[in-house]
Structure formats: C-alpha cells, structure tokens
Amino acid sequence: MIIIDLVRKIAPKIPIVTLDTGRLPAATYEAIAMIEARYGIRVERVVPDPGEVDAMVSAHGADLFRESVPQRMLCCNVRKVRPLARRMASTSAYFTGIRREQNEERGNVPVFDRSGRPVRISPLADWTEAEVSRYTVEQKLPVHPLYAEGYRSIGCDPCTRAVLAGENQRAGRWWWEDDASKECGLHFSPDGRAERTLDVLLRELLERTVTV
C-alpha cells in the first residue's frame, strides 16, 4: 500500500499492476477494491495464460504445489513469474515493496537492481516493520483485511496462512516445506536459483501446452 501511495503522490500516471493468479483469497479482491476507491483508479490485473494453467493442472493436478518444491515453483512460475514477465516486456523499470528485513534471501536487496530488465526499484528496502506500520497509520492507508487475522505476507489462498507468535513474517508462505526458500521467483534476477530449478519442469510443461 505504501508504494502505491508514494507513486500516486509523485507520479500519478504510473499504472498500478497486480497479479491475479486465479487462486487469490477473497480478501485480496476486497483490498484491491479499497485501493481503487481510495485513489480513484483502476488496478490492472495481470493473469496467467489459460493454456499454460490448463496444461499444468492436467499434468500435475490443481494442488501440485503440495507435492514438491520444484512443482510449487512451477506453479508460481506459470501463475506469477511468466505473466509478469510478459507484462513487463516493454517496461524499463518497476517498483516493488520488498524489504531486507522480511527474510534472509532479501537481506541484501538493493534499492536499484539493474542486474536484469526491467530494473527493479525497491524504495522500502531498508524500512523496518515499525516504519511501515507508522506510515500506514499516519497516512490512513487501506489495510488488507487478512492482516487483522495474523497474516504477515499474503499470496495465493492455499499457500498462505497466518503467522504464529515468534515466527518470521514469511513463515506463513508454503509452511509445509522444510528448509525451502520462501520465494516464488518473482524477485530473482534471470540467473537466480529459483528460476534454474524450473528448467526441466517448465520445458516439459510448455511442450505439453502445445500438444494438449
């Protein structure tokens, strides 16, 4: 919400984009509606390719993400990474709200990441959770309804739960995985680990997409 608020104040013509994976919680659509009402805008929904989703589900089932980390990463790639890449193909840069404090993988995230295209800009990289909360209250920003239920990081409905006391704020993502990276691949550079693990599965999926 903070990124949206800052962008609307500084550069109101920049489009606001969100990923609609087809598996989002109902509360996320409520949050989108709150943003649209607050700022008088239309949030652009980026959706996955129906053919790729159908091929993936046909090959591995609707809840393939429960079976293994590579299959969970495949689901994230089809529903999130590839749609975003297509949308950003003609974009030179974009803003994201990731912060170094969120987990170890993000501990060294730069404000400006020029390792790939488009350039990723993370204005909140060095913000603390307390600073995020303070800005949210001071500016009276809309708040995702699930935060009131103990959620700290919100993604797809079947892959997100509330965080228990003392847990890392990313612990509610893919909580059934042991010692796996709590990332989906969206924030990794083109040569990052998350994408490399998908090479075989993704290639097989795309071949199936052509023949199914």
BELQUISUL-V778003 format. One record per run of one state. SS is the DSSP state (2 for helix, 1 for strand, 0 for the rest). FROM is the first residue (numbers start at 1). LEN is the number of residues. If there is no record, write none. Layout:
SS_FROM_LEN / SS_FROM_LEN
This chain:
0_1_1 / 2_2_9 / 0_11_6 / 1_17_4 / 0_21_3 / 1_24_1 / 0_25_1 / 2_26_14 / 0_40_4 / 1_44_4 / 0_48_2 / 2_50_11 / 0_61_3 / 2_64_3 / 0_67_2 / 2_69_19 / 0_88_5 / 1_93_3 / 0_96_4 / 2_100_3 / 0_103_1 / 2_104_3 / 0_107_5 / 1_112_2 / 0_114_5 / 1_119_3 / 0_122_7 / 2_129_10 / 0_139_6 / 2_145_5 / 0_150_6 / 1_156_1 / 2_157_3 / 1_160_1 / 0_161_12 / 1_173_1 / 0_174_19 / 2_193_4 / 0_197_2 / 2_199_13 / 0_212_1
